[in-house]
């Protein structure tokens, strides 16, 4: 059986001791400080003389900061997470200058993700125990699933979310078995009412995880708004809101993992639409429902799992009129409002909007596979028919 050698991150929850928590919180603060000071130095160099600052220069700055009396405390934590944050910043600027990302922003103590990355020289891995630099005891990790056999982590990332939960992510390199080859191909149309509609006619309902806890979340947010800023009670109320949001995110992620795994396991070829989700979120219509559906996260999961398992994912043009094209005769209607869920083509075919779109998505993907990118499968690309009233049969 074929295999793929891939780098995989395994994330676990752990419960630090008081000393470990204090050391990690101190490290998080130093990482954030170094990142912000290096970013400020880069911005100043650019404003003064349009000069770019390299990683080596920021590393030399870090050495000078440690020698100063004001920032001598930077030498009390492990130097590896500080160097890693400078490397990440260098990569962020590389993506910015290449046009792949926006300009890096300063990290906030309250809003930014609290994390620290340790490379192989800054932790000890022995008999399933993980000991980080500047610590004497191993982390109390809850091993919810085993690591691959004989796999050793090359990088360890420790983080703490807004709900106060501690996580450790272990990056390992291991081989992943491919699924047996299959002749099955499926088109996927995403939506709000039905999260996924397949070209086979199957619908997978949208769980709407955010809606389930919406009332509790609203009450918790109102209670938070009434608390005095800086008080202990406000921190307790904030933590309660964070726990509700974290539970919603965990449920959504778990559902999407199961759905993406099923799609990859059952189909050799998966055809999806290249949707501009960020643009849809800015439009103001259905923003909350689209955000809760998390289409981008589903696509990302399907794509990387397909690479691991020897499957193929095809993304067709986002402007392809999958809903307005008849999957039987190829005729396209001029307009099809979102409120129209069923419509009748002049050839006599009665279409469910989502199922018809999924069938067209699959046909477009198979055409791309057979003839190359840019091919659209509409047999009568210029044939149009006027928009029709919704089918009420």
ZAMARGU-4260 file (C-alpha; in steps of 0.2 Angstrom, whole numbers, plus 5000, padded with zeros to 4 digits):
<rodrens>
0) 5000/5000/5000 | 5006/5017/4995 | 5011/5030/5009 | 5014/5048/5011 | 5027/5055/5022
5) 5020/5070/5030 | 5023/5082/5045 | 5008/5081/5057 | 5004/5091/5072 | 4996/5082/5087
10) 4987/5093/5099 | 4984/5088/5117 | 4978/5097/5133 | 4989/5097/5148 | 4988/5104/5166
15) 5003/5113/5172 | 5009/5115/5190 | 5009/5132/5197 | 5028/5134/5194 | 5026/5128/5176
20) 5011/5140/5173 | 5021/5154/5180 | 5036/5150/5169 | 5025/5148/5153 | 5016/5164/5157
25) 5032/5173/5159 | 5039/5166/5142 | 5023/5171/5133 | 5025/5189/5139 | 5043/5189/5134
30) 5039/5182/5117 | 5026/5196/5114 | 5038/5209/5120 | 5052/5204/5108 | 5040/5202/5094
35) 5033/5220/5096 | 5050/5228/5099 | 5057/5220/5083 | 5042/5225/5073 | 5044/5243/5080
40) 5062/5243/5074 | 5057/5237/5057 | 5044/5250/5055 | 5056/5264/5061 | 5070/5258/5049
45) 5057/5258/5034 | 5050/5275/5039 | 5068/5283/5040 | 5076/5276/5025 | 5065/5263/5016
50) 5077/5250/5023 | 5072/5232/5027 | 5078/5224/5043 | 5084/5205/5042 | 5082/5191/5054
55) 5100/5192/5058 | 5099/5210/5063 | 5084/5207/5074 | 5093/5193/5082 | 5108/5205/5086
60) 5095/5217/5093 | 5089/5204/5105 | 5106/5201/5111 | 5108/5219/5115 | 5091/5220/5124
65) 5096/5206/5135 | 5112/5215/5140 | 5102/5231/5145 | 5097/5234/5163 | 5079/5237/5158
70) 5076/5221/5148 | 5088/5209/5157 | 5073/5199/5162 | 5073/5192/5144 | 5088/5181/5149
75) 5078/5172/5163 | 5067/5163/5150 | 5072/5150/5137 | 5080/5159/5122 | 5073/5147/5109
80) 5055/5154/5109 | 5062/5172/5108 | 5072/5167/5093 | 5057/5157/5085 | 5046/5172/5086
85) 5059/5183/5076 | 5059/5169/5063 | 5040/5169/5062 | 5041/5188/5060 | 5054/5186/5046
90) 5042/5174/5037 | 5027/5185/5040 | 5037/5200/5031 | 5042/5188/5017 | 5024/5184/5014
95) 5019/5203/5015 | 5032/5208/5002 | 5027/5194/4991 | 5009/5200/4992 | 5002/5184/5000
100) 4997/5192/5017 | 4995/5209/5025 | 5007/5219/5035 | 5011/5211/5052 | 5003/5219/5067
105) 5008/5221/5085 | 5003/5208/5097 | 4990/5212/5111 | 4991/5205/5128 | 4972/5203/5129
110) 4968/5198/5111 | 4983/5189/5103 | 4986/5171/5105 | 4997/5167/5119 | 5010/5154/5113
115) 5028/5149/5113 | 5037/5137/5101 | 5052/5126/5107 | 5063/5117/5095 | 5073/5101/5098
120) 5086/5110/5108 | 5074/5117/5121 | 5064/5102/5126 | 5068/5084/5132 | 5057/5069/5125
125) 5060/5053/5134 | 5048/5038/5136 | 5033/5048/5132 | 5037/5062/5144 | 5040/5080/5139
130) 5051/5092/5149 | 5053/5110/5142 | 5068/5121/5145 | 5069/5130/5162 | 5058/5116/5170
135) 5061/5101/5181 | 5045/5091/5179 | 5037/5084/5163 | 5020/5091/5158 | 5005/5082/5163
140) 4998/5079/5146 | 4981/5070/5143 | 4985/5058/5129 | 4969/5058/5120 | 4977/5048/5106
145) 4994/5040/5103 | 5008/5047/5093 | 5013/5037/5078 | 5025/5023/5082 | 5043/5028/5084
150) 5039/5046/5080 | 5048/5060/5090 | 5043/5078/5090 | 5054/5090/5081 | 5044/5106/5087
155) 5033/5109/5102 | 5021/5123/5103 | 5013/5127/5120 | 4998/5139/5120 | 4984/5145/5132
160) 4967/5150/5125 | 4956/5164/5131 | 4946/5151/5142 | 4962/5147/5152 | 4965/5130/5144
165) 4983/5124/5141 | 4987/5115/5125 | 5003/5107/5118 | 5006/5104/5100 | 5019/5091/5095
170) 5025/5091/5077 | 5031/5074/5070 | 5035/5067/5054 | 5027/5051/5050 | 5020/5040/5035
175) 5001/5040/5032 | 4994/5025/5023 | 4984/5029/5007 | 4966/5023/5006 | 4962/5010/4993
180) 4960/5017/4975 | 4942/5020/4971 | 4932/5026/4955 | 4920/5036/4965 | 4919/5055/4962
185) 4908/5068/4970 | 4903/5086/4968 | 4901/5096/4984 | 4890/5111/4985 | 4891/5121/5002
190) 4876/5130/5009 | 4868/5137/5025 | 4853/5127/5027 | 4862/5111/5021 | 4880/5113/5026
195) 4885/5101/5011 | 4874/5094/4997 | 4882/5080/4987 | 4880/5076/4969 | 4873/5060/4974
200) 4858/5069/4981 | 4863/5067/4999 | 4861/5082/5011 | 4871/5085/5027 | 4862/5097/5038
205) 4871/5112/5045 | 4872/5109/5064 | 4872/5127/5068 | 4883/5125/5083 | 4883/5144/5087
210) 4864/5145/5087 | 4863/5131/5101 | 4872/5141/5114 | 4866/5158/5107 | 4855/5162/5122
215) 4867/5157/5135 | 4881/5167/5126 | 4870/5183/5125 | 4866/5182/5144 | 4884/5179/5148
220) 4890/5194/5137 | 4877/5205/5145 | 4883/5200/5162 | 4901/5204/5157 | 4896/5221/5151
225) 4889/5226/5168 | 4905/5221/5177 | 4917/5235/5182 | 4933/5235/5171 | 4948/5228/5180
230) 4938/5219/5193 | 4939/5201/5198 | 4921/5198/5194 | 4924/5205/5176 | 4938/5192/5173
235) 4926/5178/5179 | 4913/5184/5168 | 4925/5186/5153 | 4931/5168/5156 | 4913/5162/5156
240) 4910/5170/5139 | 4927/5162/5132 | 4922/5145/5138 | 4905/5146/5129 | 4914/5152/5113
245) 4927/5138/5115 | 4914/5125/5117 | 4906/5130/5101 | 4922/5130/5091 | 4927/5113/5098
250) 4910/5106/5092 | 4911/5114/5075 | 4929/5108/5073 | 4925/5090/5078 | 4910/5089/5066
255) 4920/5096/5051 | 4934/5083/5055 | 4922/5069/5054 | 4914/5076/5038 | 4930/5079/5029
260) 4937/5062/5034 | 4921/5054/5027 | 4922/5063/5011 | 4940/5059/5008 | 4938/5040/5013
265) 4923/5037/5002 | 4928/5046/4986 | 4944/5046/4975 | 4940/5063/4967 | 4931/5078/4977
270) 4926/5093/4967 | 4922/5109/4976 | 4919/5127/4972 | 4933/5140/4975 | 4922/5152/4985
275) 4927/5169/4991 | 4922/5167/5009 | 4930/5182/5015 | 4921/5193/5003 | 4904/5185/5008
280) 4908/5189/5026 | 4910/5207/5021 | 4894/5208/5012 | 4883/5209/5027 | 4871/5196/5022
285) 4870/5180/5031 | 4887/5184/5039 | 4884/5175/5055 | 4877/5159/5047 | 4892/5159/5034
290) 4904/5161/5048 | 4896/5147/5059 | 4896/5135/5044 | 4915/5138/5042 | 4917/5133/5024
295) 4935/5138/5023 | 4940/5127/5037 | 4930/5112/5029 | 4940/5115/5012 | 4956/5116/5021
300) 4953/5099/5030 | 4948/5090/5014 | 4963/5096/5005 | 4976/5091/5017 | 4968/5075/5021
305) 4967/5071/5002 | 4985/5074/5000 | 4989/5062/5015 | 4977/5048/5008 | 4981/5049/4990
310) 4965/5057/4984 | 4962/5072/4972 | 4953/5088/4976 | 4948/5099/4962 | 4942/5117/4964
315) 4932/5125/4950 | 4930/5143/4946 | 4920/5153/4959 | 4911/5162/4944 | 4904/5145/4937
320) 4885/5146/4937 | 4882/5130/4945 | 4865/5134/4952 | 4858/5142/4936 | 4863/5129/4924
325) 4853/5114/4920 | 4862/5098/4924 | 4852/5088/4911 | 4853/5099/4895 | 4865/5113/4900
330) 4854/5128/4897 | 4857/5142/4909 | 4844/5154/4916 | 4847/5172/4917 | 4843/5174/4936
335) 4839/5163/4950 | 4836/5172/4966 | 4842/5164/4982 | 4824/5161/4988 | 4821/5150/4974
340) 4825/5132/4980 | 4817/5122/4966 | 4815/5127/4947 | 4810/5119/4931 | 4820/5119/4915
345) 4812/5121/4898 | 4818/5103/4894 | 4806/5097/4908 | 4819/5093/4921 | 4814/5098/4939
350) 4829/5103/4949 | 4832/5105/4967 | 4844/5120/4968 | 4858/5113/4979 | 4858/5095/4971
355) 4858/5103/4953 | 4873/5114/4958 | 4882/5099/4966 | 4880/5089/4949 | 4886/5104/4939
360) 4901/5106/4951 | 4905/5087/4948 | 4904/5089/4929 | 4915/5104/4929 | 4928/5095/4939
365) 4928/5080/4928 | 4930/5091/4913 | 4945/5099/4921 | 4952/5082/4924 | 4949/5077/4906
370) 4953/5092/4896 | 4963/5104/4908 | 4959/5119/4918 | 4947/5132/4912 | 4935/5120/4904
375) 4917/5122/4908 | 4905/5108/4905 | 4890/5117/4899 | 4885/5109/4883 | 4876/5125/4877
380) 4886/5139/4884 | 4877/5152/4874 | 4860/5145/4876 | 4849/5155/4889 | 4832/5154/4894
385) 4822/5168/4904 | 4821/5166/4923 | 4806/5156/4928 | 4795/5157/4944 | 4799/5145/4958
390) 4793/5127/4956 | 4779/5124/4968 | 4775/5106/4964
</rodrens>
